[in-house]
């Protein structure tokens, strides 16, 4: 299928229509909520996991029948870093499949006009061409440290495409690069690389540690997008995009993990040594997204990495007493 096949023009979604943000308390969902408020949406709804467990199919269908949202942003997911993905693949596969299937099936039954499914750049093959174009999907082997999570997200893309084919609804998917920002998971075992680095270097500074030791060699290259940029991209896609192919969302710029660690040390004020445990896995050697598609749709990121790191670290310091440790 070509990238343009079955793409159609799209009108902006109605700011007065009810929009459900699934996962609105998470880092991505809360950023989407803030973006919707900034852009004049009048009827934004969400439910915490204690109020509505999206793994519970009957409860999910019942909620959609009673609430009748017109639009949905599916940001709810079980997420984690390399340690979490490596040690709990069953949960990452099963729970994400349950959430996605339940929400999309219930949304379809309830007549949701437009749904945005948010995935992850880990859906692409480990050795995909760099930067990674959208049509690299399903062309090679996945990175084994997060393949279970990736398969779940690929299934979500296919479910969106299937709804489009069978029912003609303008549902869409977006695949962000590595995200960071306020509300991130800073736990030692469950976090992604950037919040893990921020916490590690801050604790080393406060404890007077002579060195910080990071996993791997420091040579893999990573791209990072501030979650508020991702939220604005999500709204932009809801307004302008109607096509079957997932859309990459990133910055188009990457750096080595060692360079990023240096930025983190600077932001946190840590002046000690950085060491690398080369016996630990590196993960994918490079993961830079080709964002020419979303750029052609009129969106560009606006928050630079240094600015975003500084604001994220400020948020972390303000909330460090409230953060989870697993």
Buried (B, 14 or more C-beta within 10 A) or exposed (E): EEEEEBEEEBEEBBEEBBBBBBBBBBBBBBBBBBBBEEBEBEBBBBBEEEEBBBBEBEBBBEBBEEEEBBBBBBBBBBBBBBBBBBEBBEBBBBBBBBBBBBBBBBBBEBEBBBBBBBBBBBBBBBBBBBBBBBBBBEEEEBBBBBBBBBBBBBBBBBBBBEBBEEEEBBBBBBBBBBBBBBBBBBBEEBBBBBBBBBBBBBBBBEEEBEEBEBBBBBEBBBBBBBBBBBBBBBBBBBBBBBBBBBBBBBBBBBBBBBBBBBBBBBBBEBEBEBEBEEEBBBBBEBBBBBBEBBEEBEBEBEBEBEEBBBBBBEBBEEEEEEBEEE
